[in-house]
Amino acid sequence: MDTSSLGTTGLTVSALGLGCMGLSDFYGPADNAESIATIQAALDAGITLLDTGDYYAAGHNEFLIREALRGRAREQTVLSVKFGLMRGPDGSIVGNDLRPPAVKNFLAYTLRRLDTEYIDVYRPGRVFPDVPIEETVGAIGEMVKAGYVRHVGLSEVGVETVRRAHAVHPISDLQIEYSLLSRGIEEEILPTCRELGIGVTAYGVLSRGLLSGHWSKERAATLAAHDFRASAPRFTGENLERNLALVETLRALAEARDATVAQLAIVWVLSRGSDVVPLVGARTRERLEEALGALDIELSAEDLAQIEEAIPADAAAGERYQSEQMAILDSERG
Ligand SMILES: NC(=O)c1ccc[n+]([C@@H]2O[C@H](COP(=O)([O-])OP(=O)(O)OC[C@H]3O[C@@H](n4cnc5c(N)ncnc54)[C@H](OP(=O)(O)O)[C@@H]3O)[C@@H](O)[C@H]2O)c1
């Protein structure tokens, strides 16, 4: 698989990464054996980048990754870990802690759970004004010096935070939502990352399944209450109908190219530049195989123009998060 360089601190990852969140959390029940097999199939196919968060089902996601990596050479995998959010035993999000001692504490537990001596990219999953980003990134920087972390990343932050963090320690990549349905980074955030030499790991490339070609009103109606999508604005009511109509316009283009909707959505993100690495949230080997198929598709400038005509930049109906969550996103602050 082709590789991409992210940032200026020597981070090299596969052109496509596997996002592991849905194997444990937010997208309904998953099968542990199939989850482990999916991670292993991704590694066997040449994916090196695995993204997780210590708060994905309170460590469960890290345990799955540890299991999947058993017996493999550690240096062949790039582990990207988010931290900071705190979960209660019932799964609710009960707070966050980005103070330097908390950074070190979270990291110590993550190293144990993943049974590794270092994390390749360590990043706060969300940032909050109560702890200046300089302090949090400074603490991760100390962990880089001590050898426990290789690179420092960010997640869902805006340009001011990117600049402040980068001034403390070089940032390898910003993880942020980016897809045909979520193009908010194009105006300011992506150009700032490029100016500073910071890569982007894009999540929500399939808009959490909405843009996969496998979503339907019937499926939306069967979601468990704790599934993120049960209350996500794009997945409900009239918004869902409008968004599914957009997906159908993409399906017609996909079929004409012997591709699937998911593959076109992934290859569109791949076309943004080698400094943009899509994370795909495949939860089964079957879905993974479909996602990997995107790497074999070449789109001409005309193809890309047709895709963007089918799904114009502001076409999505509904915000990408509920309003309370939008309000805490640093990346959404004007
Ligand atoms: N930094 C952040 O704030 C943040 C936020 C969210 C996620 N992330 C990271 O990004 C990763 C990706 O998550 P996402 O929500 O952005 O994923 P996504 O790829 O946009 O969506 C994943 C969903 O799409 C469905 N799907 C259908 N066809 C697929 C295919 N061919 N390949 C892959 N998935 C397919 C999957 O489940 P079915 O098989 O059930 O259809 C799954 O429910 C996460 O695992 C996490 O590591 C980061």
The ligand as a Tripos MOL2 file, in Angstrom:
@<TRIPOS>MOLECULE
LIG
   48    52     1     0     0
SMALL
NO_CHARGES

@<TRIPOS>ATOM
      1 N1        -11.3680   12.5950   16.5350 N.am      1 LIG1
      2 C1        -12.6650   12.4360   16.6190 C.2       1 LIG1
      3 O1        -13.3780   13.2850   17.1690 O.2       1 LIG1
      4 C2        -13.3010   11.2000   16.0460 C.ar      1 LIG1
      5 C3        -14.6980   11.0940   16.0190 C.ar      1 LIG1
      6 C4        -15.2400    9.9390   15.4590 C.ar      1 LIG1
      7 C5        -14.4200    8.9610   14.9480 C.ar      1 LIG1
      8 N2        -13.0790    9.0920   15.0010 N.ar      1 LIG1
      9 C6        -12.1760    8.0520   14.4890 C.3       1 LIG1
     10 O2        -12.4800    7.8220   13.1360 O.3       1 LIG1
     11 C7        -12.7190    6.4410   12.9300 C.3       1 LIG1
     12 C8        -13.6850    6.2100   11.8270 C.3       1 LIG1
     13 O3        -15.0120    6.3810   12.3410 O.3       1 LIG1
     14 P1        -16.0980    7.0940   11.5420 P.3       1 LIG1
     15 O4        -17.3120    7.2180   12.2920 O.co2     1 LIG1
     16 O5        -15.4820    8.3130   11.0710 O.co2     1 LIG1
     17 O6        -16.2670    6.0090   10.3770 O.3       1 LIG1
     18 P2        -16.9000    6.0050    8.9620 P.3       1 LIG1
     19 O7        -15.9580    5.2220    8.1390 O.co2     1 LIG1
     20 O8        -17.3700    7.3390    8.4970 O.co2     1 LIG1
     21 O9        -18.2260    5.1560    9.2460 O.3       1 LIG1
     22 C9        -18.1640    3.8840    9.7650 C.3       1 LIG1
     23 C10       -19.5320    3.2560    9.6430 C.3       1 LIG1
     24 O10       -19.7980    3.0380    8.2580 O.3       1 LIG1
     25 C11       -20.2800    1.7040    8.0470 C.3       1 LIG1
     26 N3        -19.7530    1.1980    6.7510 N.ar      1 LIG1
     27 C12       -20.4940    0.8050    5.7020 C.ar      1 LIG1
     28 N4        -19.7110    0.4290    4.6860 N.ar      1 LIG1
     29 C13       -18.4470    0.5570    5.0830 C.ar      1 LIG1
     30 C14       -17.1980    0.2940    4.4690 C.ar      1 LIG1
     31 N5        -17.1010   -0.1950    3.2310 N.pl3     1 LIG1
     32 N6        -16.0870    0.5310    5.1610 N.ar      1 LIG1
     33 C15       -16.1610    1.0240    6.4150 C.ar      1 LIG1
     34 N7        -17.3200    1.2740    7.0630 N.ar      1 LIG1
     35 C16       -18.4610    1.0450    6.4030 C.ar      1 LIG1
     36 C17       -19.7500    0.9040    9.2530 C.3       1 LIG1
     37 O11       -20.5620   -0.0440    9.8110 O.3       1 LIG1
     38 P3        -21.5000   -1.1640    9.2770 P.3       1 LIG1
     39 O12       -20.6110   -2.2480    8.8860 O.co2     1 LIG1
     40 O13       -22.2900   -1.5140   10.4820 O.co2     1 LIG1
     41 O14       -22.3270   -0.6260    8.1500 O.co2     1 LIG1
     42 C18       -19.6090    1.9300   10.3540 C.3       1 LIG1
     43 O15       -20.7870    1.9490   11.1380 O.3       1 LIG1
     44 C19       -13.2130    5.9380   14.2790 C.3       1 LIG1
     45 O16       -13.0700    4.5650   14.3860 O.3       1 LIG1
     46 C20       -12.3400    6.7120   15.1970 C.3       1 LIG1
     47 O17       -11.0910    6.0560   15.2880 O.3       1 LIG1
     48 C21       -12.5170   10.2080   15.5340 C.ar      1 LIG1
@<TRIPOS>BOND
     1     1     2 1
     2     2     3 2
     3     2     4 1
     4     4     5 ar
     5     4    48 ar
     6     5     6 ar
     7     6     7 ar
     8     7     8 ar
     9     8     9 1
    10     8    48 ar
    11     9    10 1
    12     9    46 1
    13    10    11 1
    14    11    12 1
    15    11    44 1
    16    12    13 1
    17    13    14 1
    18    14    15 2
    19    14    16 1
    20    14    17 1
    21    17    18 1
    22    18    19 2
    23    18    20 1
    24    18    21 1
    25    21    22 1
    26    22    23 1
    27    23    24 1
    28    23    42 1
    29    24    25 1
    30    25    26 1
    31    25    36 1
    32    26    27 ar
    33    26    35 ar
    34    27    28 ar
    35    28    29 ar
    36    29    30 ar
    37    29    35 ar
    38    30    31 1
    39    30    32 ar
    40    32    33 ar
    41    33    34 ar
    42    34    35 ar
    43    36    37 1
    44    36    42 1
    45    37    38 1
    46    38    39 2
    47    38    40 1
    48    38    41 1
    49    42    43 1
    50    44    45 1
    51    44    46 1
    52    46    47 1
@<TRIPOS>SUBSTRUCTURE
     1 LIG1         1 GROUP 0 **** ****
